Amino acid sequence: MTLSTSQPASTQNFQPSRATPTDDPVAALQDLLLGSEVAQWRETIAYLQSNEVDSAASNDTEPEWIAQLSARLERRLGTQLLLSKGRFSQALVLQIEQTVREHFKSQLRLGQIEEINAAIAALAQQQPQDLATSLAPVLSDAIAGQIQLDGDSLSTALAPIIDRAIQNNAQEGGDSMSEAIAPILPPAIAKRIADKPEEMALAIAPEMAAAFKEQIRISAESTIDAFYPIIGDTVAKAIAETMREVNDKVENALSVKTISRKIRAKLKGVSESELLLAEADSFSIRMVFLIHKLSGLTIASAQPTDSEEFESDMVAGMLTAMRSFVSEYVSASDTQGELNEITYGDSKILLEVAGHSYLAVVTDGDPSKRYIKRAQQVFGAIVRDRDKEIAAFEGDPESIPDDVRDSLSTLLDTSAKPPRKGPPALAVIGVALLGAIAIPLGMWEYQNRIDRQVSDRLNKTFFTTPELSVYGLKARAKRDTITVTGRVPDRALKERAEILIGQIEPTRNLESQIATVRVPPHPSLTTSEVDRTVNIFNDREGNAIRAMYDRGRVAVTGTVANASEAGQVTQAFENIPGIESVTNTVGTQPLKIDTRIYFKPGSAEIESIDLETKVTWVERLLDENPQMRLEIVGYSDEFGGIEPNQQLALQRALAVRAVLLDRGIASDRLEVSGKPHSPQDLPSDAPSWSKRCVSFFPISQ
């Protein structure tokens, strides 16, 4: 706060004046806060603040007031020296601050807070602008400092007036306050939901029903769009659960009652599942609604007195949204229809639509057809008699006559039954006739079920057996006989099917109607088999045959090594599937054996490799042709004389003959000879090693 006073005329004769009583509230507050000792220097301090003292003059001449002030500061600061202007100002400020603090503390201890408050109040009334101007530069810093030093005490001091300040600001300028709070409101709500979800749920729960109702009233289409992702799944789930419950109830029905139920279902013209549900289920009514079709408002409702209270408007709004959704879906598929039923768990909501309203009945359990018919009749009477009042309904329940509520109340009673029709005697006769028909019919049905089970088991066995699965065999069991029909390509498969039936049902008679049908192969398969057979024969040495196939007939030509080969050709082609006739014109030709065994110079010993390959091949040839006889001829090169070469060639032929004799070839099938020269088919310049050999020649019969 700036302390302002009048400025003295001269520094030479300046004397601080004593504080005197004044009407100036600023001066009074200064005197009260600073005390008389400091307040008397007010004019001096003001003068020093507004005028600079000439440093040269102060060095030459020391005014009397400086001496007086120096004397006072000497006792306070413990300094005995002449002060420059800067040091003087610094010392003076420190002294004044210390004096003010000590005086203020002493004043507080003396209980002068009331006087200070009164002085401040007077200043605020007389010169509020000056007070605000003086406090403004230091107020924010003072508050910030207080928050750092003792934030809790500041919060405690401000708490009683914060709510009033917010309320006043909201009343005077609500828009500005909304703009100030708006940026932090969404994250604040999100933070609160994350920290205390239960409290937020409890806080907004009472308004949810009203919010749904208002949203449906304003825009039912948007509500339908919002619920679209879950309504389809809800309907599908409800249908799936209903079908599962029906299946469970049918499967869990007592077997003793099954036959009777089947007969009664056939006589009544209904399904067995519907009859079982009508017998086993009991139901109760939880609430009945009459809802305006267009607005979704509840026109009237009824519920048992001992049941939990329903929020009828919320339920009506939800049903209207679901009904609108399903209606839009159905209309999108070019089919006219209405939502008739909603199932959730063991409860159902039955819907009947007519006129300007629709009826909703909430049940526990499945209602009987009799009750559904009665509900339709009651609703029809309401629409017939009161549709005009319903069409004009705008939310006022008093505009609807009481007889509408009375009619809805009658639907709470599920025990109402139609009067018994016909005398009891007629019922007894009917039961007797029913029993007379039911017993044999039940036995017949039981036997048919057993026969169907056996037939299904046999047919499944045929299907899972690989060799029989492609022929479509069918088995039918009837009493003590099993009849099997179908076609198989051979008798082995027929016997296989009959053996399987005997293993599964050994106590029943078998009536086999399986036909054995020779299935003609595809022409391409027959052609491939003919070519394969020709290649097998031609791989044998001495054979060269050809075959022509046309429409089940084969003509074979060419030559074979011997007569036995010719007979094998005919038999081989006759065994091919699809061949009906074989024409064999093959002939035999002299066998030419190209195999030769070679020797080292001057040696008649057979190499081990030739023993394992060439001699073994000749042995197999003789075994395959038992009538064949061979001439074994030895040869020599041109080195040496004629007689030694002939003797060496004969020894070579005898060595080969000896090996064949050891391997079981008869001696009368082998003849030997020696030639003192090389084979005649070799050229004169052939290498010497090719001339030292043994050749084989078949001997004609």
Residue pairs with C-beta under 8 A, 6 or more apart in sequence:
1 134
1 135
2 134
3 26
3 30
3 42
3 45
3 46
4 26
4 46
5 27
5 42
5 43
5 46
6 43
6 46
7 43
7 46
7 47
7 50
7 51
8 14
8 43
8 47
11 47
11 51
11 53
11 63
11 65
12 63
13 64
14 44
14 47
14 63
14 65
15 64
15 65
16 40
16 41
16 43
16 44
16 65
17 40
17 43
18 36
18 40
19 27
19 31
19 36
19 39
19 40
19 42
22 28
25 119
25 122
25 123
25 126
25 127
26 123
26 127
26 130
27 42
28 119
28 122
29 116
29 119
29 120
29 123
30 39
30 42
31 39
32 107
32 112
32 115
32 116
32 119
33 100
33 103
33 104
33 107
33 116
34 99
34 100
34 103
35 99
35 103
35 107
37 99
37 103
38 96
38 99
38 100
38 103
41 69
41 96
44 65
44 69
45 92
45 96
48 89
48 92
52 85
53 85
55 84
55 85
58 66
58 85
62 82
69 92
70 82
70 83
73 79
73 83
73 91
73 92
73 95
74 80
76 95
77 91
77 95
79 91
83 91
107 116
120 131
123 130
123 131
124 131
143 154
146 154
147 154
166 177
169 176
169 177
170 177
189 200
192 199
192 200
193 200
208 314
209 311
209 313
209 314
212 223
212 314
212 317
212 318
213 296
213 313
213 314
213 317
215 222
215 223
216 223
216 296
216 317
216 320
216 321
217 295
217 296
220 296
220 320
220 321
220 324
221 324
223 321
224 321
224 324
224 325
224 328
227 321
227 322
227 325
228 325
231 322
231 325
231 326
232 329
235 326
235 342
238 342
238 343
238 344
239 343
241 343
241 345
242 343
246 273
246 277
249 273
249 276
249 277
249 280
250 272
250 273
250 276
253 261
253 276
253 280
259 438
259 441
259 442
259 445
259 446
260 438
260 442
261 272
261 275
261 276
261 279
262 272
262 442
262 445
263 434
263 437
263 438
263 441
263 442
264 275
264 434
265 271
265 272
265 274
265 275
267 434
268 275
277 366
278 368
278 369
281 365
281 366
281 368
282 365
283 363
283 364
283 365
283 366
283 367
283 368
283 371
283 414
284 363
284 364
284 365
284 414
285 303
285 304
285 361
285 362
285 363
285 411
285 412
285 414
286 303
286 304
286 307
286 310
286 347
286 362
286 363
286 364
287 301
287 302
287 303
287 307
287 310
287 312
287 315
287 361
287 362
288 301
288 302
288 303
288 359
288 360
288 361
288 362
288 408
288 409
288 411
288 412
289 298
289 300
289 301
289 312
289 315
289 316
289 319
289 359
289 360
289 361
289 362
290 298
290 299
290 300
290 301
290 357
290 358
290 359
290 360
290 382
290 390
290 404
290 408
291 297
291 298
291 299
291 316
291 319
291 320
291 357
291 358
291 359
291 360
292 298
292 299
292 356
292 357
292 390
292 393
293 353
293 355
293 356
293 357
293 358
294 356
295 393
295 394
295 395
296 316
296 317
296 319
296 320
296 321
297 313
297 316
297 393
297 395
298 312
298 313
298 316
299 357
299 390
299 393
299 397
299 400
299 404
300 397
300 400
300 404
300 405
300 408
301 310
301 312
301 405
301 408
302 405
302 408
302 409
302 411
302 412
303 309
303 310
303 412
304 412
310 362
315 360
315 362
316 360
319 342
319 349
319 351
319 360
322 339
322 342
323 338
323 339
323 351
323 353
323 358
326 338
326 339
327 337
327 338
327 339
330 336
330 337
338 351
338 353
339 351
340 350
340 351
340 352
341 348
341 349
341 350
341 351
342 348
342 349
342 351
343 349
346 364
346 365
347 362
347 363
347 364
347 365
348 362
348 363
348 365
348 366
348 367
349 360
349 361
349 362
349 363
350 359
350 360
350 361
350 363
350 367
350 372
350 375
351 358
351 359
351 360
352 358
352 359
352 375
352 376
352 379
353 359
354 379
354 380
354 383
355 383
355 387
355 390
355 391
356 387
356 390
356 391
356 393
357 382
357 383
357 387
357 390
359 375
359 379
359 382
361 367
361 375
361 411
367 375
367 414
370 417
370 418
371 414
374 411
374 416
375 411
378 407
378 408
378 410
378 411
381 407
382 390
382 404
382 407
383 390
385 403
386 400
386 401
386 403
386 404
389 399
389 400
389 401
390 400
392 399
393 399
393 400
410 416
447 479
450 477
451 476
451 477
451 478
451 479
452 477
454 477
454 482
454 504
454 505
454 508
455 475
455 476
455 477
457 504
458 475
458 477
458 482
458 484
458 500
458 501
458 504
458 505
459 473
459 474
459 475
461 500
461 504
462 468
462 469
462 473
462 474
462 475
462 497
462 500
463 469
465 496
465 500
467 493
467 496
468 488
468 493
468 496
468 497
468 500
471 486
471 487
471 488
471 493
472 486
473 484
473 485
473 486
473 488
473 497
473 514
474 484
474 485
474 486
475 482
475 483
475 484
475 501
476 482
476 483
476 484
476 485
477 505
477 508
480 507
480 508
480 509
481 508
481 509
481 510
481 511
482 501
482 505
482 508
482 509
482 510
482 511
483 511
483 513
484 497
484 498
484 501
484 510
484 511
484 512
484 513
484 514
485 513
485 514
486 497
486 513
486 514
486 515
487 514
487 515
487 516
487 517
488 494
488 497
488 514
488 515
488 516
488 517
489 516
489 517
489 518
489 519
490 516
490 518
491 516
494 512
494 514
494 516
497 512
497 514
498 510
498 512
498 514
501 510
502 510
520 578
521 577
521 578
523 578
525 577
525 578
526 549
526 552
526 576
526 577
526 578
526 579
527 549
529 576
529 577
529 578
530 547
530 549
530 554
530 573
530 576
530 579
531 547
533 547
533 572
533 573
533 576
534 545
534 546
534 547
536 572
537 543
537 545
537 560
537 565
537 568
537 569
537 572
538 544
538 545
540 561
540 565
541 561
541 591
541 593
541 621
542 559
542 560
542 561
542 562
542 565
542 589
542 591
542 592
543 558
543 559
543 560
543 561
543 565
544 558
544 559
544 560
545 556
545 557
545 558
545 559
545 560
545 569
545 586
546 556
546 557
546 558
547 554
547 555
547 556
547 557
547 573
548 554
548 555
548 557
549 579
552 578
552 579
552 580
552 581
553 579
553 580
553 581
553 582
553 583
554 573
554 576
554 579
554 581
554 582
554 583
555 583
555 585
556 569
556 570
556 573
556 582
556 583
556 584
556 585
556 586
557 585
557 586
558 586
558 587
559 586
559 587
559 588
559 589
560 566
560 569
560 586
560 587
560 588
560 589
561 588
561 589
561 591
561 625
562 588
562 591
562 625
562 627
562 628
563 588
564 625
564 627
565 586
565 588
566 584
566 586
566 587
566 588
569 584
569 586
570 582
570 584
573 579
573 582
573 584
574 582
590 698
590 700
591 628
591 698
592 698
593 618
593 621
593 630
593 695
593 696
593 697
593 698
595 614
595 617
595 618
595 696
596 614
596 679
596 693
596 694
596 695
597 606
597 607
597 610
597 614
597 615
597 656
597 693
597 694
598 607
598 610
598 689
598 690
598 692
598 693
599 605
599 606
599 607
599 652
599 692
599 693
599 694
600 692
601 637
601 639
601 688
601 692
602 648
604 648
604 651
604 652
604 654
604 655
605 655
606 615
606 655
606 656
606 659
611 659
615 656
615 659
615 660
615 663
618 630
618 660
618 696
619 660
619 663
619 665
621 628
622 628
622 630
622 660
622 665
622 669
627 701
628 669
628 698
629 668
629 669
629 670
629 671
629 698
629 699
629 701
630 669
630 670
630 671
630 696
630 697
630 698
630 699
631 671
631 672
631 673
631 696
631 697
631 698
631 699
632 653
632 656
632 657
632 670
632 671
632 672
632 673
632 694
632 695
632 696
633 653
633 672
633 673
633 674
633 675
633 694
633 695
633 696
633 697
634 648
634 649
634 650
634 651
634 652
634 653
634 654
634 656
634 672
634 673
634 674
634 675
634 693
634 694
635 649
635 652
635 674
635 675
635 677
635 678
635 679
635 691
635 692
635 693
635 694
635 695
636 645
636 646
636 648
636 649
636 674
636 675
636 676
636 677
636 678
636 691
636 692
637 645
637 678
637 688
637 691
637 692
638 677
638 678
638 688
638 691
639 645
639 688
640 648
642 676
643 676
645 676
645 677
646 674
646 675
646 676
647 674
648 674
649 674
649 675
649 676
650 672
650 673
650 674
651 674
652 674
652 692
652 693
652 694
653 672
653 673
653 674
653 694
654 672
656 694
657 670
657 672
660 670
661 667
661 670
671 699
677 691
678 686
678 690
678 691
679 691
679 693
679 695
682 690
682 691
